[in-house]
């Protein structure tokens, strides 16, 4: 293995050096952070109805999906990303498909084995990240998919089985996340996953059976458990739906745990106005784009708009040079790309390089007002969340003219207009 992760107090080292200390222009205050992105579907498959994911202008196959993520890693690394979160049970494609109808589960019902196809994809991905100098946060369980595990005993066995496999591969670039948001209702079927006491037990099993890999477990946005944090080597928190002040308050809870250990937000949203908050507070931030990175088939590369703006902001904060961007290119009307549609539905939002400068955004369809957005990310038909929105309720036809009128705090108004094309 080329990439050896270690923990030094509340900071990370790779091959003995604080992460980002190799960057000549990086502010020393960011040394030891682990900026990351949620690529949770990196080994995704659906044994129930895989043909439904032939969309977004792509042909889905599990192997190609993993290979495409591997191909994108150098691009992300060049902009400063040093870790990705990937789940054995993936994550919910929350915009389009009910996760309860998907079978994305590698575990036997009793937890005694894992599907070798998932193991092959995960191994290939972890080793590719190792070659690139990156860390993989391997998440074991995801809400609805745990319905395939028989009982708590099976969950305990599954943790042991997965941890033993990670140990036997001798990976040195892995953090083990026992569960993604263990407090969500879907986990109630397994009290050992849902309760704090049960999660403490699973964390201890994961650490022991993995041969000492750093372990942690996340909760929903804003959730914090001192019991779980005290048992974790890495404190994993989620920033979903948190205002800047609530995110700050959550970070302070995590930083108060003693002895100190790294705090990693490994899921938030595409609201990149949160990224500087994490930097300022000395914790690692996780970009989460539900549409481009969690709806199979995912677009793993740095796509135009939200992905591009996150990558540029990350590089900027780390002192990594990027090509200058014209003022007019710092805004992008997202969701109207020809292939970004599912069953005629579209998810429309205004992406910005500096969303902190925006007071509000108005959306117009053929010059008719259709909605207003006040919070980053600026989504049409937001459902009161910074990571979830409803699609536009009507079919959008080719040749329509869509405009986002962006009102900046400076008083300036910027307009971005798109004419829709055939998909």
C-alpha positions in Angstrom: 0.0 0.0 0.0 1.3 3.5 -0.9 -1.1 5.6 1.3 -0.9 5.0 5.0 -3.4 7.0 7.1 -2.7 7.8 10.7 -4.2 10.0 13.4 -2.4 12.6 15.4 -4.7 14.1 18.0 -7.4 15.8 15.9 -5.5 15.7 12.7 -4.7 13.2 10.0 -1.4 12.2 8.6 -0.7 10.4 5.3 2.7 8.6 5.2 3.7 10.5 8.3 3.0 14.0 7.0 0.0 16.1 7.9 -2.4 16.1 5.0 -2.1 19.2 2.8 1.3 20.0 4.2 2.7 19.0 0.8 0.9 21.9 -0.8 3.2 24.9 -0.9 0.5 27.6 -0.6 -1.8 25.9 1.8 -2.6 27.8 5.1 -1.0 25.8 7.9 -4.4 25.9 9.7 -5.8 23.4 7.2 -2.9 20.9 7.6 -4.2 17.6 8.8 -7.8 18.0 7.5 -9.3 15.4 5.2 -11.7 17.2 2.8 -14.0 14.6 1.3 -17.0 13.9 -0.9 -19.8 11.4 -0.7 -19.4 8.9 -3.6 -21.6 6.4 -1.7 -22.8 4.5 -4.9 -19.2 3.6 -5.9 -19.9 -0.2 -5.8 -23.7 0.1 -6.4 -25.8 -2.6 -8.0 -29.6 -3.4 -8.0 -30.5 -7.1 -8.0 -34.2 -6.2 -8.1 -34.6 -4.0 -11.2 -31.3 -2.8 -12.7 -32.8 -1.8 -16.0 -34.5 1.2 -14.5 -31.1 2.9 -14.2 -30.5 3.1 -17.9 -30.9 6.9 -18.0 -29.2 10.3 -17.9 -27.6 9.4 -21.2 -25.7 6.5 -19.8 -25.9 2.7 -19.8 -25.5 1.5 -16.2 -23.4 -1.5 -15.3 -21.9 -2.1 -11.8 -18.4 -2.6 -13.1 -18.5 0.4 -15.4 -19.9 2.5 -12.5 -16.9 1.6 -10.3 -14.4 2.1 -13.2 -15.8 5.5 -13.9 -15.3 6.6 -10.3 -11.8 5.3 -10.4 -11.2 7.3 -13.6 -12.4 10.5 -11.9 -10.2 10.3 -8.8 -7.2 12.1 -10.3 -9.4 15.0 -11.3 -10.7 15.4 -7.8 -7.3 14.9 -6.2 -5.9 17.7 -8.2 -8.5 20.0 -6.7 -7.6 19.0 -3.1 -10.0 16.1 -2.4 -8.4 13.5 -0.2 -11.2 11.1 0.8 -14.4 9.6 -0.5 -17.2 7.8 1.3 -18.4 4.6 -0.4 -21.0 2.2 1.0 -21.3 -1.5 0.7 -25.1 -0.9 0.7 -24.9 2.4 -1.2 -27.3 5.2 -0.5 -30.8 6.3 -1.4 -31.3 7.8 -4.9 -33.6 10.2 -3.0 -34.9 12.2 -6.0 -36.3 9.4 -8.2 -36.4 5.8 -6.8 -37.7 4.5 -3.4 -34.7 2.7 -1.8 -37.1 0.2 -0.4 -37.6 -1.1 -3.9 -33.9 -1.6 -4.5 -31.8 -4.6 -3.6 -28.3 -3.2 -3.2 -27.0 -5.6 -0.5 -23.9 -7.8 -0.5 -24.5 -9.5 2.9 -25.9 -12.9 3.4 -29.0 -13.0 5.6 -27.0 -14.2 8.6 -24.1 -11.8 7.9 -21.6 -14.6 7.4 -20.5 -13.7 3.9 -20.4 -10.9 1.3 -21.1 -11.1 -2.4 -17.7 -11.5 -4.0 -18.7 -9.1 -6.8 -19.1 -6.3 -4.3 -15.8 -7.2 -2.7 -14.0 -7.2 -6.0 -15.4 -3.7 -6.9 -14.6 -2.3 -3.4 -11.0 -3.7 -3.5 -10.4 -2.3 -6.9 -11.7 1.1 -5.8 -9.7 1.2 -2.5 -6.5 0.2 -4.3 -7.0 2.8 -6.9 -7.5 5.4 -4.2 -4.4 4.2 -2.6 -2.4 4.7 -5.8 -3.8 8.2 -6.0 -3.0 9.1 -2.3 -6.6 9.1 -1.2 -8.6 7.6 1.7 -11.8 5.6 1.4 -14.4 5.9 4.2 -16.1 2.5 3.9 -19.7 2.6 5.1 -21.1 -0.8 6.1 -24.9 -0.2 6.4 -27.5 2.0 4.9 -31.1 2.2 6.3 -33.5 0.4 4.0 -31.0 -2.1 2.8 -30.5 -3.6 6.2 -33.9 -5.3 5.8 -32.0 -8.2 4.2 -30.2 -9.0 7.4 -32.1 -11.4 9.6 -31.6 -9.9 13.1 -29.1 -8.2 15.5 -26.9 -11.3 15.6 -26.7 -11.2 11.8 -25.7 -7.5 11.9 -22.9 -8.3 14.4 -21.7 -11.1 12.2 -21.8 -8.8 9.1 -19.7 -6.2 10.9 -17.2 -8.9 11.8 -17.2 -10.4 8.3 -16.6 -7.0 6.6 -14.0 -5.9 9.1 -12.1 -9.2 8.7 -12.1 -8.7 5.0 -10.7 -5.2 5.3 -8.1 -6.5 7.7 -7.1 -9.3 5.4 -6.5 -7.0 2.5 -4.1 -5.0 4.7 -5.6 -1.7 3.6 -3.9 1.3 5.2 -6.1 4.0 3.6 -9.5 3.1 5.1 -11.7 4.6 7.7 -14.6 2.3 8.7 -18.1 3.9 9.1 -20.3 1.3 10.7 -23.5 2.9 9.6 -24.7 5.9 7.6 -27.0 7.9 9.9 -27.7 5.2 12.4 -30.6 7.1 14.0 -32.9 7.1 11.0 -36.2 5.1 11.4 -35.2 2.4 8.9 -32.7 1.1 11.4 -35.3 0.5 14.1 -35.7 -3.1 12.8 -32.2 -3.7 14.3 -31.9 -2.1 17.7 -28.1 -2.8 17.8 -27.8 -0.4 14.9 -30.4 2.1 16.0 -29.5 2.6 19.7 -26.4 4.3 21.1 -25.6 1.3 23.2 -25.8 -1.0 20.3 -23.7 1.2 18.1 -21.0 1.4 20.8 -20.9 -2.4 20.7 -20.6 -2.5 16.9 -17.8 0.1 16.9 -15.8 -2.0 19.3 -16.4 -5.1 17.1 -15.4 -3.2 14.0 -12.2 -1.9 15.5 -11.1 -5.2 16.9 -12.0 -7.3 13.9 -10.5 -4.9 11.4 -7.1 -5.1 13.1 -7.3 -1.6 14.4 -8.7 0.5 11.5 -10.1 3.8 12.6 -13.8 3.6 13.1 -16.8 5.9 13.4 -20.5 6.2 12.8 -22.6 9.1 11.5 -26.1 10.3 12.5 -28.6 12.5 10.7 -27.9 16.2 10.1 -27.5 17.9 13.5 -27.5 14.6 15.5 -24.8 14.1 18.0 -24.1 11.3 20.5 -21.4 11.6 23.1 -21.5 7.9 23.7 -20.9 7.1 20.0 -18.3 9.9 19.7 -16.4 8.7 22.7 -16.1 5.2 21.2 -15.1 6.5 17.8 -11.6 7.1 16.5 -13.0 9.6 14.0 -16.1 11.6 14.9 -18.3 11.5 11.9 -21.1 14.1 11.8 -23.6 15.3 9.1 -24.4 18.9 8.3 -27.6 18.3 6.3 -30.3 20.9 6.9 -28.1 22.9 9.4 -28.0 26.7 9.3 -24.6 28.1 9.5 -25.1 28.7 13.2 -26.5 25.2 13.9 -23.6 23.7 12.0 -21.1 25.7 14.1 -22.9 24.6 17.3 -22.7 20.9 16.1 -19.0 21.2 15.4 -18.4 22.6 18.8 -20.1 19.6 20.4 -17.8 17.3 18.5 -14.7 19.3 19.3 -15.5 19.2 23.0 -14.9 15.4 23.1 -11.8 14.4 25.0 -9.3 13.2 24.3 -9.3 15.2 21.0 -9.8 13.3 17.8 -10.5 14.2 14.2 -13.9 15.6 13.3 -15.1 14.8 9.8 -18.3 16.0 8.2 -18.7 13.3 5.6 -22.1 14.4 4.4 -23.6 17.8 4.1 -25.0 19.0 0.7 -23.9 20.9 -2.3 -24.3 24.1 -0.2 -20.6 25.1 -0.6 -21.2 28.2 1.6 -20.7 25.6 4.5 -17.2 24.7 3.3 -15.5 27.8 4.7 -17.2 27.3 8.1 -15.6 23.9 8.4 -12.2 25.3 7.4 -12.5 28.1 9.9 -13.4 25.6 12.7 -10.6 23.2 11.8 -12.8 20.2 10.8 -13.1 18.3 7.5 -16.1 18.9 5.2 -17.9 16.5 3.0 -19.5 17.6 -0.3 -22.8 15.7 -1.1 -24.4 16.2 -4.4 -27.5 14.0 -4.4 -28.3 14.5 -8.1 -24.9 14.1 -9.8 -23.3 11.7 -7.3 -26.1 9.6 -5.7 -28.6 9.0 -8.6 -27.3 6.0 -10.5 -25.8 6.1 -13.0 -23.8 8.8 -11.2 -21.6 11.3 -13.1 -18.4 10.8 -11.1 -16.4 13.5 -12.9 -16.4 17.1 -11.9 -19.5 18.2 -13.8 -20.3 21.7 -14.8 -22.0 23.8 -12.2 -22.2 22.6 -8.6 -19.4 20.1 -8.8 -17.1 22.5 -10.6 -17.8 25.3 -8.1 -17.1 23.0 -5.1 -13.9 21.8 -6.7 -12.8 25.4 -7.4 -13.7 26.6 -3.9 -11.8 23.7 -2.3 -8.7 24.4 -4.4 -9.0 28.1 -3.6 -9.1 27.5 0.1 -6.1 25.1 -0.1 -4.0 27.5 -2.3 -4.1 25.3 -5.3 -3.9 27.4 -8.5 -6.9 27.3 -10.9 -7.6 29.2 -14.1 -9.4 32.5 -13.5 -13.2 32.4 -14.0 -15.1 35.3 -15.6 -17.8 36.9 -13.4 -20.6 35.7 -15.7 -19.3 32.1 -15.5 -19.6 32.1 -11.7 -23.3 31.3 -12.0 -24.9 28.3 -13.6 -28.5 27.4 -14.2 -28.5 23.7 -13.3 -30.8 20.8 -14.2 -31.7 21.7 -17.8 -28.9 19.8 -19.4 -30.3 17.6 -22.2 -29.8 14.3 -20.5 -30.4 15.2 -16.9 -34.0 14.1 -16.8 -35.9 11.1 -15.5 -39.3 10.2 -16.7 -39.7 13.7 -18.0 -38.8 15.3 -14.7 -36.2 17.9 -14.0 -34.6 19.3 -10.8 -33.7 22.9 -11.4 -31.4 25.1 -9.2 -29.0 27.9 -9.5 -25.4 27.0 -8.7 -22.8 29.7 -7.8 -19.1 29.9 -7.1 -19.8 32.3 -4.2 -23.4 31.6 -2.9 -22.7 33.7 0.1 -23.0 36.8 -2.2 -26.6 35.9 -3.2 -29.6 37.4 -1.4 -32.2 35.4 -3.4 -32.9 33.9 -6.8 -36.0 34.1 -9.0 -36.8 31.5 -11.6 -38.8 32.2 -14.9 -40.2 29.8 -17.5 -40.8 31.5 -20.8 -40.7 34.9 -18.9 -43.4 33.6 -16.5 -42.4 33.7 -12.8 -42.4 30.2 -11.3 -40.6 30.4 -7.9 -38.0 32.0 -5.6 -35.2 30.5 -3.6 -33.5 32.2 -0.6 -31.0 29.6 0.7 -27.9 27.9 -0.7 -28.2 25.7 -2.6 -30.8 27.8 -4.5 -33.3 25.2 -5.6 -36.7 25.6 -7.3 -39.3 23.6 -5.3 -37.1 23.0 -2.3 -38.7 20.8 0.4 -37.2 22.8 3.2 -33.9 21.0 3.0 -30.5 21.9 1.7 -30.1 18.5 -0.1 -33.6 17.6 -1.4 -36.1 19.2 -3.7 -39.2 18.2 -5.7 -39.0 18.1 -9.5 -40.7 20.8 -11.6 -44.3 19.5 -11.7 -44.8 19.9 -15.5 -43.0 18.3 -18.4 -40.5 20.7 -19.9 -40.5 20.8 -23.7 -37.6 21.5 -26.0 -37.2 25.2 -27.0 -38.4 26.6 -23.6 -36.5 29.6 -22.3 -35.6 29.4 -18.6 -34.1 32.3 -16.7 -32.6 32.6 -13.2 -32.5 36.2 -12.0 -29.8 36.4 -9.3 -30.1 39.2 -6.7 -26.8 39.9 -5.1 -26.3 41.6 -1.7 -24.3 44.2 -3.5 -27.4 45.3 -5.4 -26.3 43.8 -8.7 -28.7 41.6 -10.6 -27.3 38.8 -12.8 -29.4 36.7 -15.2 -28.6 33.2 -16.5 -30.7 31.9 -19.4 -31.0 28.5 -20.9 -33.0 27.3 -23.9 -33.9 23.6 -23.5 -32.8 21.1 -26.0 -33.9 17.6 -27.0 -32.6 14.9 -24.6 
